[in-house]
């Protein structure tokens, strides 16, 4: 049965075609390249000195300081990098639409490094208890290294024959030295098992928002 007539709809969103596929509720990753390149040699030198103070676990199958040294942002060599990460993260908050007054309340709560080589991997996970997370690569090969972001909420009752940007459940972001990624901490991500002998060193961190009492927040807004 064919409709007797069709109608073109217009509204506040500017819909004007009779048939459309709308992409809604995007997941976002802020990517900035060439961050603090001049500091990388000094950071690598320091990390080489403390690489023996790392450990792995069933989730982080890499040499990681996550459970041993989570405060590398307090070391002098990482101070400028931390400030740059916070600057980028606050700009991201603005673009995302958060209250501009809240951007000043963002601070780095913990920071660690992961060093991986052949056979290492990181299971998909989220960062509980934080607002924004970051990954900054000080050593990586863009053609060989990638971090995977996952969507575990998509209905896979019937898998597609081919995946495209609408149906994909995983997204690979290439890694390279000087690349900074900012994303919400509840965005699942991981690293597939590395199949080649080439070091990857990443600085990871979590950022949180300072919590103000309601009366102080009201006064700040005024």
C-alpha positions in Angstrom: 0.0 0.0 0.0 1.4 3.4 -1.0 0.6 6.5 0.9 -1.6 9.0 -0.9 0.8 11.8 -0.2 4.0 12.5 1.5 5.0 15.5 3.7 8.3 17.2 4.2 8.8 18.3 7.8 10.6 21.4 9.0 11.4 22.1 12.7 14.0 23.7 14.9 16.5 21.1 13.9 16.2 21.9 10.2 14.9 18.5 9.2 13.7 18.8 5.6 14.2 15.5 3.9 11.6 12.8 3.9 14.0 10.1 4.9 17.1 10.5 7.1 19.3 8.5 9.4 20.2 10.6 12.5 23.3 10.0 14.4 22.6 10.9 18.1 24.4 10.8 21.5 28.0 10.8 20.3 30.9 9.5 22.4 33.8 11.9 22.2 37.5 11.8 22.5 39.6 15.0 22.5 42.8 14.5 20.6 45.7 17.0 20.6 49.0 16.4 18.9 52.5 17.8 19.4 52.0 18.4 23.1 55.2 19.1 25.2 57.5 17.4 22.6 60.5 19.3 24.0 59.9 17.6 27.4 59.8 14.0 26.2 63.6 13.3 26.5 63.7 14.4 30.2 60.5 12.4 30.9 61.8 9.3 29.3 65.1 9.6 31.3 63.2 9.8 34.6 60.9 7.0 33.8 63.8 4.8 32.9 65.2 5.5 36.4 62.0 4.3 38.1 60.9 1.6 35.6 62.0 -1.1 38.1 59.2 0.2 40.5 56.4 -1.2 38.3 54.1 -4.1 38.4 51.2 -5.6 36.4 48.0 -7.4 37.1 45.2 -9.3 35.4 43.8 -6.1 33.9 47.0 -4.2 33.3 49.2 -6.8 31.7 52.0 -4.2 31.3 54.8 -2.7 33.4 52.7 -0.1 35.2 53.2 2.3 38.1 49.5 2.4 38.7 49.8 0.5 42.0 53.2 1.7 43.0 53.7 5.4 42.0 50.4 7.3 41.2 51.8 10.8 41.8 54.2 11.4 39.0 52.4 14.6 38.2 54.1 16.0 41.4 57.5 15.3 40.0 59.2 18.5 38.7 59.7 17.1 35.2 56.0 16.4 34.8 54.8 19.7 36.2 54.5 21.5 32.8 52.9 18.5 31.2 50.3 18.3 33.9 49.5 22.0 33.5 49.1 21.6 29.7 46.8 18.6 30.2 44.6 20.6 32.5 44.5 23.5 30.1 43.4 21.2 27.3 40.9 19.4 29.5 39.3 22.7 30.6 39.0 23.7 27.0 37.3 20.4 26.4 34.9 21.1 29.2 34.0 24.4 27.6 33.4 22.8 24.2 31.3 20.1 25.8 29.1 22.7 27.5 30.0 22.5 31.1 29.5 25.5 33.4 32.5 27.7 32.7 32.9 28.4 36.4 33.5 24.7 37.1 36.5 24.5 34.8 38.7 26.1 37.5 37.7 23.3 39.9 39.3 20.6 37.7 42.5 19.1 39.1 44.7 16.1 38.5 44.1 13.5 41.2 46.5 10.8 40.1 49.0 10.0 37.3 51.0 7.0 36.4 52.8 5.4 33.5 52.5 2.2 31.5 55.4 0.6 29.6 54.5 -2.2 27.2 56.2 -4.4 24.7 55.5 -7.6 22.8 52.8 -9.8 24.5 51.5 -7.0 26.7 47.9 -5.9 26.8 45.3 -4.0 28.8 41.7 -5.4 29.2 38.9 -2.9 28.4 38.1 -1.0 31.6 36.8 2.3 32.9 38.3 4.6 35.6 36.0 4.6 38.6 35.7 7.6 40.8 37.0 10.2 38.4 35.5 12.7 35.9 38.0 13.0 33.0 40.9 10.7 32.1 43.8 11.3 29.9 46.5 9.4 27.9 49.7 11.1 26.8 52.1 9.1 24.7 55.8 9.8 25.1 56.9 6.8 23.0 54.8 5.1 20.4 54.6 4.1 16.7 51.5 5.5 15.0 51.5 2.6 12.5 51.8 -0.2 15.1 50.3 1.1 18.4 46.6 1.9 19.0 44.3 2.3 22.0 40.8 0.8 21.6 37.6 2.5 22.8 34.6 0.2 23.2 30.8 0.5 23.2 29.5 -2.4 25.3 25.9 -1.1 25.4 25.1 -1.6 21.7 22.5 -4.3 20.9 24.3 -7.1 19.1 21.4 -9.5 18.8 22.1 -9.6 15.1 25.7 -8.8 14.0 26.1 -6.8 10.8 28.0 -8.3 7.8 30.2 -5.2 7.8 30.8 -2.6 10.4 30.6 1.2 9.7 30.5 4.3 11.8 26.9 3.6 12.8 27.3 -0.1 13.8 30.9 -0.2 15.1 31.5 -1.3 18.7 35.2 -0.5 18.8 37.3 2.4 17.7 41.1 2.3 17.3 42.9 5.5 18.0 46.6 5.4 16.7 49.2 6.4 19.3 52.2 8.5 18.7 54.7 10.6 20.7 53.2 13.9 21.8 49.6 12.8 21.3 47.2 13.7 24.2 43.7 12.1 24.5 41.1 13.4 26.9 37.9 11.4 27.5 35.2 10.9 30.1 36.4 8.3 32.7 33.4 6.0 32.1 34.4 5.4 28.5 35.6 1.8 28.2 39.1 1.5 26.7 41.9 -1.0 26.5 44.9 -2.1 24.5 45.0 -5.2 22.3 47.9 -7.7 22.8 51.0 -6.3 21.3 52.5 -8.5 18.5 55.8 -6.7 17.9 58.9 -5.7 19.8 58.6 -1.9 20.0 58.2 0.0 23.2 55.1 2.0 24.0 55.2 4.4 27.0 52.1 6.3 28.0 51.3 8.6 30.8 47.8 8.1 32.2 45.9 10.3 34.6 42.6 11.0 36.2 41.0 14.4 36.8 38.3 15.2 39.2 36.2 18.3 40.1 36.6 19.9 43.5 33.3 19.7 45.4 32.1 22.9 46.9 29.4 23.2 49.6 26.1 24.5 48.1 26.4 27.9 49.8 29.9 28.5 48.5 28.9 27.4 45.0 26.0 29.9 45.1 28.3 32.7 46.2 30.8 31.7 43.4 28.1 32.0 40.8 27.0 35.4 42.1 
